[in-house]
Amino acid sequence: MAVFNQVEFDNHEQVVFCSDEKSGLKAIIAVHSTKLGPAVGGCRLWDYAEDQDAVYDVLRLSKGMTYKNAVARLPFGGGKSVIIGDAKSIKSEELFRAFGRHLERLGGSYYSAEDVNITTGDVMMMHKETDYVLGLEGKSGNPSPFTALGTFLGIKAAYQHKFGHQDLAGVKVAVQGLGAVAYGLCKYLHEAGAKLFVTDINQASIDRVVTDFGAVAVDIDEIYDLDVDVYAPCALGATVNDETIPRIKATIIAGCANNQLAEPRHGDVLREKGVLYAPDYVINAGGIINVHYETKPEGYNEAQATKHVEGIFDTLAEIFKRSDEEKKSTHIIADELAQEIIENGL
């Protein structure tokens, strides 16, 4: 299985393959950059079909965290980890403690946190073996509400840029994926008067949003064909691709999923099509911003964290403006902004 010659490798500082026979742990930790500080990024538990799929995912996510933390003006580098397995059957205290021991061996070059299929309770089990975890219960806690807030404000920023106002009453939004972050996003959108069209692989998640917010449920594949204003990808990545772009009728793509573009060139295709894309690692940075305030010497302050998350609106407004002025796609502008910060410091 090749690693160094993958485009996604992108000069990662360290990639660690972890296993523990007793607990069944199989995991990969990727540290992309520590230039701005220790690498920080969540741990994802997913039942990857092949090992190379896990490698591909963790490398893309790790680099994304480097850029996310930089654009969010956080003193963190970028890293990510994945545990391979079925979340419904593999979870155990023994497994998470084994993973915690692997984190401990890295000596603080990488801090893990909650991500897909990982709860704050799981992180607390890792914490029994290491201090190199963030998002702890009793401190910053669950990052999902802050990611949801940042994503909601990002949609408003996109709407402001595209249409000159932030009023989302009657605006039709297609939300793909209804996890914890997306549920919070749907709540914000519902309260703002938006009309929701939703889908997920979990029927219970769909039923909850339909009941709580009057959303319209659609089939998983149908979500791309809807006549809506905003497409909000909130599941796994690469849903913006050669197959889906011709089907998407929305003029704004803004959601909380990571790695939404299957390839960077798809950002250019969107711009040519007149679709305003909110770069994923900018709009979904609310959770990691909140986690950062756990590391403050004076202790966690929710008001300060919330104010920082609210700055996502202004960051996206700057990116959209530069995109127009420089005639470049928004994902390129975001990357250039991140690279400027990494090179010059915070």
Backbone torsions as a table, in degrees:
resi	resn	phi	psi	omega
1	MET	NA	111.9	-177.8
2	ALA	-73.0	142.3	177.5
3	VAL	-125.6	-53.7	-172.5
4	PHE	-62.6	-29.2	-177.3
5	ASN	-93.8	5.5	174.3
6	GLN	-73.9	139.7	176.2
7	VAL	-56.6	-38.1	-176.0
8	GLU	-68.5	-18.3	-178.4
9	PHE	-59.9	-46.8	169.8
10	ASP	46.0	46.9	175.2
11	ASN	58.7	40.6	172.8
12	HIS	-54.9	141.3	179.0
13	GLU	-73.1	-33.4	-174.9
14	GLN	-159.8	136.7	172.0
15	VAL	-131.2	122.0	-173.6
16	VAL	-118.1	128.4	175.4
17	PHE	-100.2	124.5	-172.4
18	CYS	-117.7	141.2	174.3
19	SER	-147.9	155.1	176.2
20	ASP	-147.2	111.5	-172.9
21	GLU	-63.4	-39.7	-174.7
22	LYS	-64.8	-43.9	-177.0
23	SER	-91.1	-14.9	-176.6
24	GLY	84.9	9.8	-178.2
25	LEU	-63.8	129.7	167.2
26	LYS	-134.4	117.6	-173.2
27	ALA	-145.4	160.3	175.7
28	ILE	-131.2	131.9	175.0
29	ILE	-115.3	126.6	179.9
30	ALA	-118.6	125.4	175.5
31	VAL	-110.7	108.6	-177.5
32	HIS	-81.9	-48.2	-176.4
33	SER	-153.2	141.8	172.0
34	THR	-121.8	23.9	-175.3
35	LYS	-65.6	-38.4	-179.2
36	LEU	-93.7	-6.1	-177.9
37	GLY	151.7	-174.9	179.4
38	PRO	-59.5	144.2	178.5
39	ALA	-68.1	132.3	179.6
40	VAL	-132.0	132.4	176.7
41	GLY	-177.7	151.2	-173.0
42	GLY	-70.4	170.5	175.7
43	CYS	-106.7	129.6	-179.6
44	ARG	-109.7	132.8	175.7
45	LEU	-108.0	117.0	-175.2
46	TRP	-147.5	145.4	-179.2
47	ASP	-89.5	77.2	-177.6
48	TYR	-67.9	139.4	-179.2
49	ALA	-66.3	-38.5	-179.1
50	GLU	-134.8	153.0	179.2
51	ASP	-59.2	-37.6	-177.9
52	GLN	-66.1	-25.5	175.4
53	ASP	-66.8	-38.5	178.2
54	ALA	-66.8	-41.6	178.1
55	VAL	-61.5	-48.6	179.3
56	TYR	-56.5	-45.7	-177.0
57	ASP	-65.4	-48.4	-175.2
58	VAL	-66.8	-34.3	178.7
59	LEU	-68.2	-44.3	178.1
60	ARG	-63.1	-44.6	-178.0
61	LEU	-65.8	-38.4	-179.0
62	SER	-64.7	-47.6	176.4
63	LYS	-61.4	-40.2	177.8
64	GLY	-58.8	-36.1	178.9
65	MET	-68.6	-34.7	175.3
66	THR	-58.2	-47.1	-178.7
67	TYR	-71.5	-39.8	179.8
68	LYS	-60.8	-48.4	-177.6
69	ASN	-65.9	-35.6	178.7
70	ALA	-66.5	-50.8	-177.9
71	VAL	-65.5	-28.5	176.8
72	ALA	-80.2	0.5	179.3
73	ARG	59.3	48.5	178.4
74	LEU	-109.2	144.7	-179.7
75	PRO	-81.0	50.5	-178.9
76	PHE	-125.5	147.6	164.7
77	GLY	-87.7	-167.1	-175.6
78	GLY	-118.6	134.4	175.3
79	GLY	-156.2	168.7	179.5
80	LYS	-159.3	159.6	175.5
81	SER	-141.8	151.7	175.4
82	VAL	-132.1	139.1	170.2
83	ILE	-107.6	130.2	-174.6
84	ILE	-93.7	123.6	177.7
85	GLY	155.8	173.8	179.9
86	ASP	-86.9	116.2	-176.2
87	ALA	-59.7	-24.8	-178.2
88	LYS	-75.7	-18.1	-174.6
89	SER	-127.0	-22.0	-170.1
90	ILE	-91.7	-19.9	-173.3
91	LYS	-63.3	136.0	173.8
92	SER	-163.0	158.1	176.4
93	GLU	-62.1	-38.2	-179.8
94	GLU	-60.2	-41.5	-179.8
95	LEU	-65.6	-46.4	-176.8
96	PHE	-70.9	-32.1	175.9
97	ARG	-69.5	-36.0	176.1
98	ALA	-63.0	-42.6	177.4
99	PHE	-63.1	-41.0	177.2
100	GLY	-58.0	-37.4	178.7
101	ARG	-66.5	-36.3	176.0
102	HIS	-66.1	-39.0	175.7
103	LEU	-60.5	-43.0	-177.7
104	GLU	-59.9	-36.9	-178.4
105	ARG	-65.9	-21.9	179.1
106	LEU	-78.7	-9.9	170.2
107	GLY	68.2	21.6	176.9
108	GLY	97.8	3.8	175.6
109	SER	-72.1	-20.6	179.9
110	TYR	-140.1	131.2	173.2
111	TYR	-111.8	130.8	179.6
112	SER	-99.3	169.5	-179.6
113	ALA	-161.4	-172.8	-178.5
114	GLU	-71.6	143.8	170.9
115	ASP	-152.6	-157.9	-175.0
116	VAL	-55.0	126.5	178.0
117	ASN	66.1	13.4	174.9
118	ILE	-118.1	128.9	-178.9
119	THR	-103.7	170.1	175.1
120	THR	-63.5	-31.0	175.7
121	GLY	-64.1	-38.6	176.5
122	ASP	-63.5	-42.2	179.4
123	VAL	-62.6	-38.1	179.0
124	MET	-63.8	-32.7	176.0
125	MET	-69.1	-38.4	173.6
126	MET	-59.7	-38.6	-175.1
127	HIS	-64.3	-18.7	176.9
128	LYS	-67.3	-18.5	-178.6
129	GLU	-113.0	-12.8	-174.4
130	THR	-156.7	152.7	172.1
131	ASP	-93.7	-2.6	-174.6
132	TYR	-88.1	52.3	174.9
133	VAL	-138.0	151.0	-179.9
134	LEU	-131.5	168.1	-176.1
135	GLY	81.5	38.6	-173.8
136	LEU	-80.8	147.2	174.4
137	GLU	-62.8	137.9	-177.3
138	GLY	87.7	-6.5	175.7
139	LYS	-121.0	-117.1	180.0
140	SER	-74.6	-26.0	173.5
141	GLY	68.0	-146.4	-175.3
142	ASN	-67.2	119.9	-179.2
143	PRO	-80.5	-11.1	-172.3
144	SER	-56.5	-44.4	-179.5
145	PRO	-60.3	-31.2	-179.2
146	PHE	-77.6	-35.7	173.5
147	THR	-63.8	-40.2	178.4
148	ALA	-63.0	-43.3	179.3
149	LEU	-62.5	-46.8	-179.8
150	GLY	-61.6	-39.1	179.4
151	THR	-66.6	-41.8	177.4
152	PHE	-60.9	-45.5	179.5
153	LEU	-66.5	-31.8	176.3
154	GLY	-65.6	-39.0	175.7
155	ILE	-63.6	-40.9	178.1
156	LYS	-64.5	-39.3	178.2
157	ALA	-63.5	-41.3	178.7
158	ALA	-65.4	-41.7	-180.0
159	TYR	-66.6	-38.9	177.0
160	GLN	-60.7	-43.8	-178.2
161	HIS	-69.5	-39.6	-175.0
162	LYS	-77.3	-38.9	-171.2
163	PHE	-123.5	-1.1	175.1
164	GLY	81.7	9.5	176.6
165	HIS	-155.7	166.5	-176.1
166	GLN	-111.8	8.0	-177.1
167	ASP	-73.5	113.4	-177.3
168	LEU	-98.3	8.1	178.9
169	ALA	-61.6	123.8	179.4
170	GLY	82.3	-6.4	179.8
171	VAL	-70.5	133.7	-177.3
172	LYS	-93.4	123.4	-176.7
173	VAL	-124.6	126.6	175.5
174	ALA	-97.6	114.8	-177.5
175	VAL	-106.4	118.2	-178.9
176	GLN	-103.5	111.6	-176.7
177	GLY	97.9	129.5	-172.5
178	LEU	-130.3	48.1	174.4
179	GLY	-73.2	-165.8	-175.2
180	ALA	-60.5	-43.7	-180.0
181	VAL	-66.7	-46.5	-177.9
182	ALA	-64.0	-35.2	176.6
183	TYR	-60.9	-45.5	177.8
184	GLY	-62.6	-39.0	177.3
185	LEU	-62.8	-44.4	179.2
186	CYS	-60.4	-36.8	177.9
187	LYS	-62.6	-47.3	178.2
188	TYR	-61.1	-45.0	-178.3
189	LEU	-64.9	-41.7	178.4
190	HIS	-61.4	-44.9	179.7
191	GLU	-65.4	-25.5	177.9
192	ALA	-84.8	-3.4	176.9
193	GLY	92.9	10.0	-179.8
194	ALA	-74.3	155.4	176.2
195	LYS	-99.9	122.7	-171.4
196	LEU	-103.3	135.7	171.4
197	PHE	-122.5	124.6	-167.7
198	VAL	-133.6	156.4	174.7
199	THR	-152.5	157.3	179.0
200	ASP	-166.7	161.4	176.4
201	ILE	-79.4	-12.6	-178.7
202	ASN	-105.5	113.7	-176.6
203	GLN	-63.6	-35.0	179.6
204	ALA	-62.5	-37.2	178.3
205	SER	-66.3	-39.8	177.3
206	ILE	-63.6	-48.4	-177.5
207	ASP	-58.7	-38.5	-178.8
208	ARG	-63.8	-45.5	-178.8
209	VAL	-70.6	-36.6	176.7
210	VAL	-62.7	-44.0	-179.1
211	THR	-68.9	-46.1	-173.7
212	ASP	-76.5	-33.3	-171.0
213	PHE	-126.8	8.9	177.8
214	GLY	65.0	28.3	-179.0
215	ALA	-71.8	157.2	175.2
216	VAL	-99.7	122.9	180.0
217	ALA	-84.3	139.1	177.3
218	VAL	-133.0	163.2	177.7
219	ASP	-65.7	156.9	-176.6
220	ILE	-56.5	-46.0	-177.2
221	ASP	-78.1	-21.2	-177.0
222	GLU	-71.6	-21.1	-172.8
223	ILE	-58.3	-28.1	-177.3
224	TYR	-76.7	-22.9	-171.6
225	ASP	-96.3	-0.1	-174.9
226	LEU	-72.3	146.4	176.1
227	ASP	-85.8	81.9	-176.5
228	VAL	-123.6	170.6	179.5
229	ASP	-89.1	-36.8	-175.1
230	VAL	-130.6	131.3	169.9
231	TYR	-104.4	120.9	-177.6
232	ALA	-114.4	93.4	176.9
233	PRO	-73.4	118.5	-176.2
234	CYS	-129.7	18.8	178.0
235	ALA	-108.0	-137.2	176.3
236	LEU	-80.1	176.2	-170.2
237	GLY	-83.4	-177.4	173.5
238	ALA	65.3	24.4	178.0
239	THR	-82.4	-9.7	174.4
240	VAL	-101.0	101.5	-171.1
241	ASN	-147.0	-176.5	-176.7
242	ASP	-59.6	-32.9	-178.5
243	GLU	-77.8	-39.0	-172.9
244	THR	-87.5	-32.2	-175.5
245	ILE	-55.7	-43.2	178.7
246	PRO	-64.7	-20.1	-177.6
247	ARG	-90.3	-24.7	-174.8
248	ILE	-73.2	122.7	-179.7
249	LYS	-97.4	-14.2	-179.9
250	ALA	-62.5	147.0	176.8
251	THR	-97.3	-3.2	176.2
252	ILE	-134.5	132.6	171.2
253	ILE	-116.9	115.7	-175.6
254	ALA	-154.0	110.1	-179.2
255	GLY	-151.3	-179.6	-172.8
256	CYS	-98.6	-0.7	179.4
257	ALA	-67.4	152.7	173.0
258	ASN	-87.5	152.5	173.2
259	ASN	50.8	53.5	-175.7
260	GLN	-67.9	-35.0	178.6
261	LEU	-80.6	125.5	177.9
262	ALA	-61.2	-37.5	175.8
263	GLU	-141.7	151.9	-179.7
264	PRO	-54.9	-34.5	-178.5
265	ARG	-60.4	-21.9	-179.7
266	HIS	-67.7	-22.9	173.5
267	GLY	-65.9	-37.1	177.0
268	ASP	-68.9	-38.3	178.3
269	VAL	-62.1	-41.5	178.8
270	LEU	-62.5	-43.6	-179.8
271	ARG	-62.0	-41.7	178.7
272	GLU	-64.0	-29.6	-179.7
273	LYS	-83.0	-8.5	-179.2
274	GLY	85.3	18.3	179.6
275	VAL	-96.7	128.6	179.1
276	LEU	-87.5	118.1	-177.8
277	TYR	-106.1	125.8	175.0
278	ALA	-89.8	108.7	-176.0
279	PRO	-50.5	130.1	-169.5
280	ASP	-57.7	-45.5	-174.2
281	TYR	-73.9	-9.9	174.2
282	VAL	-87.1	-50.1	-174.6
283	ILE	-70.8	-27.5	-175.1
284	ASN	-102.4	23.5	-175.3
285	ALA	-83.5	-0.7	-175.3
286	GLY	-58.3	-39.5	-178.4
287	GLY	-65.2	-45.7	-179.3
288	ILE	-70.6	-31.2	174.3
289	ILE	-61.8	-46.1	179.4
290	ASN	-61.2	-43.4	179.7
291	VAL	-60.0	-37.4	-179.8
292	HIS	-55.5	-37.0	-176.0
293	TYR	-72.4	-9.8	171.7
294	GLU	-71.6	-25.2	-176.1
295	THR	-88.1	-3.6	-178.4
296	LYS	-65.2	138.1	179.9
297	PRO	-58.0	-32.9	-178.1
298	GLU	-82.4	-2.5	178.8
299	GLY	98.6	165.6	-176.9
300	TYR	-65.8	136.6	177.9
301	ASN	-132.8	108.4	-174.9
302	GLU	-64.3	-37.0	-179.5
303	ALA	-63.8	-42.2	178.3
304	GLN	-65.7	-41.1	179.3
305	ALA	-62.6	-44.1	-179.4
306	THR	-63.0	-41.9	179.0
307	LYS	-61.5	-40.6	178.8
308	HIS	-64.6	-42.8	178.7
309	VAL	-61.1	-38.6	179.8
310	GLU	-61.4	-21.6	177.2
311	GLY	-68.7	-12.4	176.1
312	ILE	-58.6	-35.8	177.7
313	PHE	-56.5	-49.2	-176.8
314	ASP	-68.7	-37.6	179.0
315	THR	-62.8	-44.3	178.1
316	LEU	-66.8	-38.3	177.5
317	ALA	-59.2	-40.3	177.6
318	GLU	-64.4	-43.6	-179.9
319	ILE	-63.9	-44.2	179.1
320	PHE	-62.1	-41.1	-179.9
321	LYS	-65.4	-47.1	179.0
322	ARG	-63.6	-35.5	178.0
323	SER	-59.8	-44.1	178.1
324	ASP	-66.3	-46.9	-175.8
325	GLU	-65.8	-40.1	-175.4
326	GLU	-95.5	-3.0	179.3
327	LYS	55.0	45.2	176.8
328	LYS	-124.9	153.7	177.8
329	SER	-65.4	152.1	-175.3
330	THR	-63.3	-33.4	-179.7
331	HIS	-68.5	-30.7	177.1
332	ILE	-71.1	-42.9	178.3
333	ILE	-61.2	-43.1	179.6
334	ALA	-62.1	-44.0	178.5
335	ASP	-62.0	-42.3	-179.9
336	GLU	-65.1	-38.8	177.7
337	LEU	-63.2	-44.8	179.0
338	ALA	-61.3	-44.8	-178.9
339	GLN	-64.2	-37.0	176.6
340	GLU	-61.5	-43.4	-178.2
341	ILE	-70.0	-41.9	178.7
342	ILE	-62.5	-40.2	-179.4
343	GLU	-71.6	-40.8	-173.1
344	ASN	-97.9	-12.9	-178.2
345	GLY	88.9	168.6	-178.1
346	LEU	-71.7	NA	NA
